[in-house]
Amino acid sequence: MSKMRALVLERQHELAIRDIDLPQQVGPGQVKIKIHTVGVCGSDVHYYTHGKIGPFIVNEPMVLGHEAAGTVVEVGAGVTHLKIGDRVCMEPGIPDANSKASRLGMYNVDPAVTFWATPPIHGVLTPFVVHPANYTFKLPDNVSFAEGAMVEPFAVGMQAATKARITPGDTAVVLGAGPIGIMVAVAALAGGCARAIVADLAQPKLDIAAQYQGVIPVNIREKNLVDEVDRLTDGWGADVVFECSGSPKAWETVMALPRPGGVIVAVGLPVNPVGFDVSTASTKEIRIETVFRYAHQYERSIALIASGRVDLKPLISETFDFEDSIKAFDRAVEARPTDVKLQIVLKQ
């Protein structure tokens, strides 16, 4: 352990920038990374404001942050695909490689997964972190650190698009224009959808989503979404529906949106169980898919960003210095409708 300066969630509602003991020894198969950019995620903010997410409770001080990019400064024994000086981003969830879930390729649902900034695991809002090399990915020269730190949330969108089994030319509906909703829409369009109808209550968020070619924004304060989808699809329905809002209310009418034989992908997580219209799902033979984080999406996400097919830079609303990390989190708590992603840069 070494004393490292970090952004520490002391307890609910209390943040501090201070020294804390963190592991810094580089073992076989590991790399040490100098952190450059860290994104502020909704889960980080939720731990700050609520002190817990489901069964994960902040019982002792925890370093926040899990969307990160940086530079390799030390390489452990046996690591051959990375070297000192490589610019990288890191997948924050580490499974048990020998678990049944991992052997099935579904390592994201391994119960043994340890995930940055999920109690009791420390996050990465600190100058250096040690991480398994197999979950560390080199960034191409034309992908910035800021974009590298966006790979983690974009991987959720990629997981959703993959689970949807999109066919080129599909019409998608995305419920919710928050960071994940927009990422899902971008991933769906990159995956072959001809258009993505994005629905939300907040016009500023819809305006941001509408910057992307193929996005059709629908303000559900002003228009009935089912009527709009019927109009745009000549009454047939959407091929794919992504529920990204996490709102229980969304499930009241969601079955009216997909076409017969279409798919609903549940991305948002309602706090409580929701009602489910089995009869309509059955008579329309709607397929239901679910998403928990992501698996095998980092390399694909980086490739799309590097190719120019996906540009996530418009989603970065503001960047803060590390010394202003508490300001960044307090800004995130405000939930300004014009904010999508806030990022923190550590001094280099």
GIZI-V633481 format. One record per run of one state. SS is the DSSP state (alpha for helix, beta for strand, coil for the rest). FROM is the first residue (numbers start at 0). LEN is the number of residues. If there is no record, write none. Layout:
SS & FROM & LEN
SS & FROM & LEN
//
This chain:
coil & 0 & 1
beta & 1 & 10
coil & 11 & 2
beta & 13 & 9
coil & 22 & 7
beta & 29 & 10
coil & 39 & 2
alpha & 41 & 9
coil & 50 & 1
beta & 51 & 2
coil & 53 & 2
beta & 55 & 2
coil & 57 & 4
beta & 61 & 2
coil & 63 & 3
beta & 66 & 9
coil & 75 & 11
beta & 86 & 4
coil & 90 & 2
beta & 92 & 2
coil & 94 & 5
alpha & 99 & 4
coil & 103 & 3
alpha & 106 & 3
coil & 109 & 4
beta & 113 & 2
coil & 115 & 2
beta & 117 & 1
coil & 118 & 2
beta & 120 & 1
coil & 121 & 4
beta & 125 & 1
coil & 126 & 1
beta & 127 & 5
alpha & 132 & 3
beta & 135 & 3
coil & 138 & 6
alpha & 144 & 4
coil & 148 & 2
alpha & 150 & 14
coil & 164 & 6
beta & 170 & 5
coil & 175 & 3
alpha & 178 & 12
coil & 190 & 4
beta & 194 & 6
coil & 200 & 2
alpha & 202 & 7
coil & 209 & 5
beta & 214 & 5
coil & 219 & 5
alpha & 224 & 8
coil & 232 & 5
beta & 237 & 6
coil & 243 & 6
alpha & 249 & 7
coil & 256 & 1
beta & 257 & 9
coil & 266 & 11
alpha & 277 & 6
coil & 283 & 3
beta & 286 & 4
coil & 290 & 7
alpha & 297 & 10
coil & 307 & 5
alpha & 312 & 3
beta & 315 & 6
alpha & 321 & 13
coil & 334 & 6
beta & 340 & 5
coil & 345 & 3
//
